[in-house]
Amino acid sequence: MVSQTAAPPTPVDPASPALLPVHAPGELAALAARHGLTVSGARPPLGEYVRQLWGRRHFITAFATAKLTAQYSQAKLGQIWQIMTPLLNATVYYFIFGVLMNTKHGVPDFVPFLVTGVFIWTFTSSSITAGTRAISGNTGLVRALHFPRASLPIALALQQLQQLLFSLCALFMILLVFGQYPQPSWLLAVPALALQALFNTGISMVMARLASKTPDIAQLMPFVLRTWMYASGVMWSLDTLLTSDRVPQWVLLALECNPAAVYIDLMRYALIDSFTRGQLPPHVWAVATGWALVCGIGGFVYFWKAEERYGRG
């Protein structure tokens, strides 16, 4: 018979989790509060979040300017592409739609009409496209530093506004060449662009939150934006379509309230003499303001609600 000797007991570390007291979640929360501990990356209240954003305003401006400067840094023509890109788009659209499809028929001052539509539409489409990459394209920055994440889509929307301001120099030159001279109505472009910028920023923040979890949205957006462009009267007059008896009433209402078309029409009314008040949708300024406030404020709150989830796997 073989005798068996009991193995000596294994020493137990006093700090082992098995010996630590078990606390209920409420007790742990009270313990953390008592010692001044807070949740890492927790979403601040909305008012505090706005104050944090205001404190980062210099970063937002610098980030937007740096992005704009670097955008064409590898191109030989550099920043000239900020003006050339919408001009080339307008040239292609003029040849295809104005000449081949003859959409210029019945549209006075078709070249200013078309170029204004292309420049203003590009402002919206570029802001939305940039918004889809605001979080997913800056994951390293989001994970490395603590700052209000809304700074990113706001900065990218500001970048597109800065680019539009460069492009407006070319737009004004084209208007002068085609006989559209400065008038008091040109001042209406300022509130129209301000409302459009607020609308663009709100949509950009919505897309930033959606694309942060579903990157495939960035691949889908070019098709959505192209369809939206065709429905916004960039290359033809929606006024002619709206007077057609062949279009259902609900389609007419949707086209009249289309925010992209509303902002394009406001800019055309401000800058082009032949684009009259009668071609504007009813209550156009109220519609433009409503879209800007709903999307601007709603998009900001929607983005803020997911603040603590950005940058996490």
C-alpha positions as CSV (number, residue, x, y, z in Angstrom):
1,M,0.0,0.0,0.0
2,V,1.5,3.3,-1.1
3,S,1.0,6.2,1.2
4,Q,-0.1,9.5,-0.3
5,T,1.2,12.7,1.2
6,A,-1.1,15.7,0.9
7,A,0.3,18.5,-1.2
8,P,1.1,21.7,0.7
9,P,-1.5,24.4,0.2
10,T,-0.9,26.9,-2.5
11,P,-0.2,30.4,-1.2
12,V,-3.1,32.8,-1.9
13,D,-2.4,36.4,-2.9
14,P,-4.4,38.7,-0.6
15,A,-5.1,40.9,-3.7
16,S,-6.6,38.0,-5.6
17,P,-10.0,38.8,-7.1
18,A,-11.4,35.8,-5.2
19,L,-10.7,37.5,-1.9
20,L,-11.9,41.0,-2.9
21,P,-15.3,41.9,-1.6
22,V,-18.1,41.8,-4.1
23,H,-20.0,45.1,-4.5
24,A,-23.3,45.7,-6.1
25,P,-23.3,48.0,-9.1
26,G,-24.9,50.7,-7.0
27,E,-22.2,50.4,-4.4
28,L,-19.5,50.7,-7.0
29,A,-21.1,53.8,-8.4
30,A,-21.3,55.4,-5.0
31,L,-17.7,54.4,-4.3
32,A,-16.6,56.0,-7.6
33,A,-18.5,59.2,-6.9
34,R,-17.1,59.4,-3.4
35,H,-13.6,59.4,-4.8
36,G,-14.3,61.7,-7.7
37,L,-14.1,59.1,-10.5
38,T,-16.1,59.6,-13.7
39,V,-16.8,57.4,-16.7
40,S,-14.1,57.8,-19.3
41,G,-15.5,59.5,-22.5
42,A,-18.9,60.0,-21.0
43,R,-21.3,62.2,-22.9
44,P,-21.6,65.6,-21.2
45,P,-24.9,67.5,-20.9
46,L,-25.9,69.3,-24.1
47,G,-25.2,72.8,-22.7
48,E,-21.8,71.8,-21.5
49,Y,-21.1,70.1,-24.8
50,V,-21.9,73.4,-26.6
51,R,-19.5,75.2,-24.3
52,Q,-16.8,72.7,-25.0
53,L,-17.3,73.1,-28.7
54,W,-17.1,76.9,-28.4
55,G,-13.8,76.4,-26.5
56,R,-12.5,74.4,-29.5
57,R,-13.5,77.0,-32.1
58,H,-9.9,77.8,-32.9
59,F,-9.1,74.2,-33.5
60,I,-12.2,73.8,-35.7
61,T,-11.1,76.7,-37.9
62,A,-7.5,75.6,-38.0
63,F,-8.5,72.0,-38.9
64,A,-10.8,73.2,-41.7
65,T,-8.1,75.5,-43.1
66,A,-5.4,72.8,-42.9
67,K,-7.7,70.3,-44.7
68,L,-8.5,72.8,-47.4
69,T,-4.8,73.6,-47.9
70,A,-3.8,70.0,-48.1
71,Q,-6.6,68.9,-50.4
72,Y,-4.7,69.8,-53.6
73,S,-1.2,70.0,-52.2
74,Q,0.0,67.2,-54.5
75,A,-1.5,68.7,-57.7
76,K,0.7,71.0,-59.8
77,L,-2.1,73.6,-60.1
78,G,-2.7,73.5,-56.4
79,Q,-5.6,75.5,-55.1
80,I,-6.6,76.5,-58.6
81,W,-8.5,73.2,-58.6
82,Q,-10.9,74.7,-56.1
83,I,-12.2,76.8,-58.9
84,M,-11.5,74.5,-61.8
85,T,-13.4,71.5,-60.5
86,P,-16.9,73.1,-60.4
87,L,-16.2,75.0,-63.7
88,L,-15.3,71.7,-65.5
89,N,-18.4,70.1,-64.0
90,A,-20.5,73.0,-65.3
91,T,-18.9,72.7,-68.8
92,V,-19.7,69.0,-69.0
93,Y,-23.3,69.6,-67.8
94,Y,-23.7,72.4,-70.4
95,F,-22.6,70.2,-73.2
96,I,-24.7,67.1,-72.2
97,F,-27.8,68.8,-70.9
98,G,-27.8,72.2,-72.5
99,V,-26.6,71.2,-76.0
100,L,-27.4,67.5,-76.5
101,M,-30.6,67.4,-74.5
102,N,-31.5,71.1,-75.2
103,T,-32.6,71.8,-71.6
104,K,-31.5,75.4,-72.1
105,H,-34.6,75.9,-74.3
106,G,-36.9,78.4,-72.6
107,V,-34.4,79.2,-69.9
108,P,-33.0,82.8,-70.1
109,D,-29.4,83.3,-69.2
110,F,-28.8,79.6,-69.2
111,V,-25.1,79.7,-68.5
112,P,-25.4,81.8,-65.3
113,F,-28.4,79.6,-64.4
114,L,-26.4,76.4,-64.8
115,V,-23.2,77.6,-63.2
116,T,-25.0,79.0,-60.2
117,G,-26.8,75.7,-59.8
118,V,-23.6,73.6,-60.1
119,F,-21.7,75.7,-57.6
120,I,-24.4,75.7,-55.0
121,W,-25.2,72.1,-55.4
122,T,-21.5,71.2,-55.1
123,F,-21.5,73.0,-51.7
124,T,-24.2,70.7,-50.4
125,S,-23.0,67.4,-51.9
126,S,-19.3,68.0,-50.8
127,S,-20.4,68.7,-47.3
128,I,-22.4,65.5,-47.1
129,T,-19.6,63.5,-48.6
130,A,-17.1,64.9,-46.2
131,G,-19.5,64.2,-43.3
132,T,-19.5,60.5,-44.1
133,R,-15.7,60.4,-43.4
134,A,-15.7,62.8,-40.5
135,I,-15.4,60.0,-37.8
136,S,-14.4,56.9,-39.8
137,G,-11.6,58.9,-41.6
138,N,-10.2,60.3,-38.3
139,T,-10.4,57.2,-36.1
140,G,-6.8,57.7,-34.8
141,L,-7.5,61.2,-33.7
142,V,-10.8,60.3,-32.1
143,R,-9.2,57.4,-30.1
144,A,-6.0,59.3,-29.1
145,L,-7.5,62.6,-27.9
146,H,-10.4,63.8,-25.8
147,F,-12.4,66.5,-27.5
148,P,-16.0,67.1,-28.6
149,R,-16.4,64.8,-31.6
150,A,-18.8,67.3,-33.3
151,S,-15.7,69.4,-34.0
152,L,-14.9,67.1,-36.9
153,P,-18.0,67.2,-39.0
154,I,-18.4,71.0,-38.2
155,A,-14.8,71.6,-39.3
156,L,-15.3,69.6,-42.6
157,A,-18.5,71.5,-43.3
158,L,-16.6,74.8,-42.7
159,Q,-13.9,73.6,-45.1
160,Q,-16.6,73.2,-47.8
161,L,-17.9,76.7,-47.0
162,Q,-14.3,78.1,-47.4
163,Q,-14.0,76.3,-50.7
164,L,-17.3,77.7,-51.9
165,L,-16.1,81.2,-51.1
166,F,-13.1,80.7,-53.4
167,S,-15.4,79.3,-56.1
168,L,-17.7,82.3,-55.8
169,C,-15.0,84.5,-57.3
170,A,-15.2,82.5,-60.5
171,L,-19.0,82.5,-60.4
172,F,-19.1,86.3,-60.1
173,M,-16.7,86.6,-63.0
174,I,-19.0,84.4,-65.2
175,L,-22.0,86.4,-64.2
176,L,-20.3,89.6,-65.2
177,V,-19.2,88.2,-68.6
178,F,-22.8,87.2,-69.3
179,G,-24.3,90.5,-68.4
180,Q,-25.3,90.0,-64.8
181,Y,-24.0,93.0,-62.9
182,P,-24.0,93.6,-59.1
183,Q,-27.4,94.8,-57.7
184,P,-28.9,95.2,-54.3
185,S,-30.5,91.7,-54.7
186,W,-27.0,90.2,-54.6
187,L,-27.1,90.9,-50.8
188,L,-29.7,88.2,-50.5
189,A,-27.0,85.6,-51.3
190,V,-25.6,86.2,-47.8
191,P,-28.6,84.9,-45.7
192,A,-29.3,82.2,-48.4
193,L,-25.7,80.8,-48.0
194,A,-25.9,81.1,-44.2
195,L,-29.1,79.0,-44.1
196,Q,-27.6,76.5,-46.6
197,A,-24.4,76.2,-44.5
198,L,-26.5,75.5,-41.3
199,F,-28.5,72.9,-43.3
200,N,-25.3,71.3,-44.7
201,T,-23.6,71.1,-41.2
202,G,-26.6,69.4,-39.7
203,I,-26.8,66.8,-42.5
204,S,-23.0,66.3,-42.3
205,M,-23.3,65.4,-38.6
206,V,-26.1,63.0,-39.2
207,M,-24.0,61.2,-41.9
208,A,-21.0,61.3,-39.6
209,R,-22.9,59.3,-37.0
210,L,-24.4,56.9,-39.4
211,A,-21.2,56.2,-41.3
212,S,-19.1,55.8,-38.1
213,K,-20.9,52.4,-37.5
214,T,-21.9,51.6,-41.1
215,P,-18.9,52.5,-43.4
216,D,-20.8,51.1,-46.4
217,I,-22.9,54.3,-46.4
218,A,-19.9,56.2,-47.9
219,Q,-20.1,53.8,-50.9
220,L,-23.8,54.4,-51.3
221,M,-23.8,58.2,-51.0
222,P,-22.6,59.0,-54.6
223,F,-25.7,57.2,-56.0
224,V,-28.0,59.0,-53.6
225,L,-26.4,62.4,-54.3
226,R,-26.6,61.9,-58.0
227,T,-30.3,61.1,-57.8
228,W,-30.9,64.1,-55.5
229,M,-29.0,66.4,-58.0
230,Y,-31.2,65.4,-60.9
231,A,-34.3,66.2,-58.7
232,S,-32.9,69.6,-57.6
233,G,-33.1,71.4,-60.9
234,V,-29.3,71.9,-61.3
235,M,-29.3,71.5,-65.1
236,W,-32.9,72.4,-65.9
237,S,-35.7,74.6,-64.7
238,L,-38.0,72.9,-62.2
239,D,-40.5,75.7,-62.8
240,T,-41.3,74.2,-66.2
241,L,-41.7,70.7,-64.7
242,L,-43.9,72.0,-61.9
243,T,-46.4,73.5,-64.4
244,S,-46.8,70.1,-66.1
245,D,-50.1,68.3,-65.7
246,R,-48.3,64.9,-66.1
247,V,-46.6,65.1,-62.7
248,P,-48.5,63.9,-59.6
249,Q,-49.4,66.4,-56.9
250,W,-47.2,64.7,-54.3
251,V,-44.2,64.9,-56.6
252,L,-44.8,68.6,-57.1
253,L,-44.9,69.2,-53.4
254,A,-41.7,67.2,-52.8
255,L,-39.9,69.1,-55.5
256,E,-41.1,72.5,-54.1
257,C,-39.9,71.5,-50.6
258,N,-36.6,69.9,-51.8
259,P,-34.0,71.8,-49.7
260,A,-31.2,71.6,-52.3
261,A,-33.6,73.1,-54.9
262,V,-34.8,75.8,-52.5
263,Y,-31.2,77.0,-51.8
264,I,-30.3,76.9,-55.5
265,D,-33.4,78.9,-56.4
266,L,-32.7,81.5,-53.7
267,M,-29.2,82.0,-55.1
268,R,-30.5,82.2,-58.6
269,Y,-33.1,84.8,-57.6
270,A,-30.4,86.8,-55.8
271,L,-27.8,86.8,-58.7
272,I,-29.7,86.4,-62.0
273,D,-32.0,89.2,-63.3
274,S,-34.2,86.9,-65.4
275,F,-34.9,84.5,-62.5
276,T,-38.0,86.2,-61.0
277,R,-39.9,85.9,-57.8
278,G,-42.6,84.0,-59.7
279,Q,-40.2,81.1,-60.2
280,L,-39.7,80.6,-56.5
281,P,-41.7,78.1,-54.5
282,P,-44.4,79.5,-52.2
283,H,-43.0,80.7,-48.8
284,V,-39.5,80.0,-50.0
285,W,-37.7,81.8,-47.1
286,A,-39.8,80.0,-44.5
287,V,-39.0,76.7,-46.1
288,A,-35.3,77.5,-46.3
289,T,-35.2,78.6,-42.7
290,G,-37.2,75.6,-41.5
291,W,-34.9,73.1,-43.2
292,A,-31.8,74.9,-41.8
293,L,-33.2,74.9,-38.2
294,V,-34.6,71.4,-38.3
295,C,-31.5,69.8,-39.8
296,G,-29.0,72.0,-38.1
297,I,-30.3,71.6,-34.6
298,G,-31.7,68.1,-35.0
299,G,-28.5,66.9,-36.6
300,F,-26.4,68.3,-33.8
301,V,-28.5,66.7,-31.1
302,Y,-28.6,63.4,-33.0
303,F,-24.8,63.4,-33.2
304,W,-24.4,64.4,-29.6
305,K,-26.5,61.5,-28.4
306,A,-23.8,59.0,-29.6
307,E,-20.8,61.0,-28.4
308,E,-19.5,58.4,-26.1
309,R,-19.6,55.6,-28.8
310,Y,-17.4,57.3,-31.4
311,G,-14.1,55.6,-32.0
312,R,-15.0,52.4,-30.2
313,G,-14.9,49.0,-31.9
